[in-house]
Amino acid sequence: MKEKGIKIIEKKCTGCGLCLKACPFGAISIINKKAIIDLEKCTLCGACKDVCKFKAIVIFKPQIVKTKNLEEYKGIWIFIEEENYKVAPVSFELLGKARELASHLNTEVVGIYLGYNLKEKIKDLFRKGADKLILIDKEELKNFIAENYANAISYLINKYKPEIFLAGATSKGRSLVSRIAVKIHTGLTADCTGLDIDKEKRLLIQTRPAFGGNIMAQIITPSFRPQMATVRHKVMKEIERGNSWGEIIEENIDESFIDKRIKFLEFIPDVSSKVNLAEANIIVSGGRGLGKKENFKLIEELASSLGAAVGASRAAVDSGWIAYSHQVGQTGRTVSPKIYIACGISGQIQHLVGMQSSKIIVAINKDPQAPIFKIANFGIVGDLFEIVPLFTKKIKEEIKK
């Protein structure tokens, strides 16, 4: 863990209250005419130090202190994420992977589920790999607010001491787990595409793309617990177990865990695509080879004829030809459809990371040396402006039959 780099020099403090008024995070209180700092709320912004006339507040470089008694930390925890008040598929994928990891560590898999009216949704979690569930069922947690969830989960981690904590590398997972890592002073590896266990040292080996996807880095957290990572959707596989039951622990939180500065107003879904890219069975993607924005109509027409989602490479998105929500790759979505059709995409590693687990990959490119052909199940060397319209026409003819 890490000591907070701030302290009050009691001999100098007069309890004047200037620091109390200056703190934007409500981290200071006056008790017995002395300032007291809540280290969980303090962000070391320095506002209190700046207004203190008596120089009673000192901010210093924090000392890193390793987690004590690593052997006390047991269990693999999975953050159960919701989409539209239903369990998100990435949570089922992580439960499946956790079962594999747990078998190497001889430990249990625990789902951490926060929200409202949760009990009717939990059977699938046991069936998909959880041995145990820790629930906080509270109306204030019905809508995801990262600060509130981070406060509650940090409390649970400090109480139960898990060895590993995993969450989806989604917008919710990324915003949540980074906050937790800061609160409990541990490491975090983001956007992992692979997880393994060093059995001898009980270390989680976290694999993720680095340096623009040109290498795959393996990261470990030997001195801190829990070992934390976010994992991309569609890179792990769900499992099915026979039992739909397990141990349930119900926890409660009081108002101190709720950040009253933040209020949920409204959720506005992305309606820019007709088909959810992450869940699509068929994806047709376009890349730099399309040449200009108007030519994406070829991709959209083929996708429409197949009932498919429209994807894109980063080059196409950066060129402004299509919205970012369609981007597949290291800095976009990770997908795993039954069929992935890449049109005019060369196949750089940054793109391959996001779609290489597709069951069938069809590549259309005029360059026979394009890297995409190395992983494609079917490759068509030719002009996409000739091939894609013919492909679309053939599909439509087959549908009419």
C-alpha positions, 0 to 999 in steps of 0.5 A, spaced: 500 500 500 501 507 499 501 512 505 498 518 504 502 524 503 499 529 507 499 530 515 497 536 520 502 538 524 498 539 531 502 544 534 501 549 529 494 547 528 489 552 531 483 549 528 481 556 524 477 552 519 480 555 513 482 549 510 475 546 512 472 551 507 478 550 502 477 543 501 473 541 495 472 534 497 470 535 504 476 531 506 477 535 512 473 536 519 475 540 525 475 536 532 477 539 538 480 545 535 484 541 530 484 539 523 483 532 521 484 529 514 480 523 511 485 520 507 480 516 503 477 523 500 483 527 500 486 527 493 492 531 495 490 537 491 494 542 496 488 547 496 488 546 504 496 547 504 495 554 500 490 557 505 493 555 511 496 561 515 500 557 520 503 552 515 500 546 519 499 542 513 505 538 510 504 535 503 510 530 502 512 524 497 508 518 499 512 512 501 510 506 498 509 500 502 508 493 500 502 489 501 503 485 508 501 478 509 500 476 501 498 469 503 492 472 507 489 474 500 485 469 497 479 468 491 478 471 484 473 476 484 469 478 478 465 485 478 458 483 475 457 489 470 450 490 468 447 493 461 440 495 461 439 492 468 441 485 465 448 482 466 453 484 461 456 478 457 463 480 459 461 478 466 459 471 464 466 471 460 470 473 466 467 468 470 468 462 465 476 464 465 476 465 473 474 458 473 480 456 469 484 460 473 481 458 480 483 451 478 490 453 478 490 456 485 485 452 488 481 457 490 474 460 489 470 464 484 466 470 487 462 475 483 461 482 486 454 484 484 451 491 486 445 494 484 437 494 485 433 488 485 438 483 484 436 476 487 432 474 480 438 475 476 443 471 480 442 464 478 445 465 471 451 467 475 452 460 479 451 457 472 456 461 469 462 459 474 461 463 480 462 459 487 459 465 491 456 472 490 457 478 494 451 482 493 449 490 495 442 491 493 440 498 494 436 503 490 442 508 490 446 503 486 440 502 481 444 506 476 452 506 475 455 511 478 463 510 478 464 513 485 459 510 489 461 503 486 468 504 487 467 506 495 463 500 496 467 495 492 473 498 496 470 497 502 469 489 500 476 488 498 479 491 505 474 486 508 475 480 505 482 480 501 481 477 494 487 475 491 485 477 484 480 482 482 477 482 474 472 487 470 470 488 463 474 493 459 468 497 458 466 504 459 464 502 466 469 497 468 475 502 466 472 508 470 470 503 476 477 499 477 482 505 476 478 508 482 478 502 486 486 501 484 487 508 487 483 507 493 486 501 495 493 502 493 495 496 488 496 495 481 492 495 475 493 492 468 488 495 463 485 492 456 488 485 457 487 480 452 490 474 456 490 471 463 494 466 466 497 463 472 504 462 475 502 457 480 509 457 484 508 464 485 501 465 485 502 471 480 496 473 475 500 473 468 496 479 465 497 480 457 496 486 453 498 489 447 503 495 448 507 500 443 501 500 439 500 493 438 507 491 436 508 487 442 504 483 447 507 485 454 506 480 460 505 484 467 505 481 474 503 485 480 508 481 485 508 486 491 501 488 492 494 485 492 489 484 489 492 483 482 487 487 478 486 487 471 480 489 466 479 484 460 476 485 453 470 483 451 469 477 446 476 474 448 474 469 453 469 464 453 463 463 457 462 456 460 456 452 462 456 448 469 450 444 472 449 447 478 445 454 479 446 455 486 451 457 491 453 461 497 450 468 497 453 474 502 449 480 502 452 486 505 450 493 506 452 500 506 450 507 509 450 514 506 457 515 507 459 511 501 454 515 496 458 521 493 452 526 494 456 531 489 454 526 483 447 525 481 444 520 475 440 524 470 439 520 464 442 514 460 442 516 452 444 510 448 448 510 442 443 509 436 449 510 430 449 503 428 443 499 427 446 492 430 450 492 436 457 491 434 460 487 440 454 482 439 453 481 432 454 474 429 456 477 422 461 484 421 463 487 415 468 492 416 471 497 411 478 500 411 483 505 408 482 501 401 475 504 401 478 511 399 473 516 401 467 516 406 462 516 400 465 509 398 462 506 405 455 505 402 458 499 399 460 496 406 453 498 409 449 495 403 453 488 404 452 489 411 444 490 410 444 484 405 447 479 410 443 482 417 450 484 419 454 490 423 458 495 420 465 495 422 471 499 421 479 500 421 482 506 425 484 509 419 477 509 416 475 512 423 481 517 423 479 519 416 472 521 419 469 516 414 465 513 420 463 514 427 468 511 432 463 506 435 464 502 429 472 502 430 475 495 431 481 494 434 486 495 439 483 502 441 476 500 439 472 494 440 474 487 440 469 482 437 468 475 436 463 474 430 461 468 426 463 471 420 468 477 419 469 480 412 474 485 412 474 490 406 480 494 404 483 493 411 491 491 410 491 487 417 496 491 421 497 488 428 492 494 432 486 491 428 488 484 428 488 484 436 480 486 435 478 481 431 482 475 430 478 470 434 472 471 429 470 464 427 471 465 420 475 471 417 474 473 409 479 478 407 478 482 400 484 486 398 488 488 392 495 487 395 496 479 395 502 481 401 497 484 406 498 481 413 490 480 413 491 474 409 495 470 414 489 470 419 484 469 413 480 463 412 478 465 405 482 471 402 480 474 395 485 478 392 482 483 387 479 490 387 474 491 392 470 496 388 468 490 383 468 484 388 463 487 394 458 489 389 458 482 386 458 479 393 452 484 395 448 482 389 449 475 389 447 475 397 440 479 395 439 473 389 440 468 394 435 471 399 429 472 393 430 464 392 
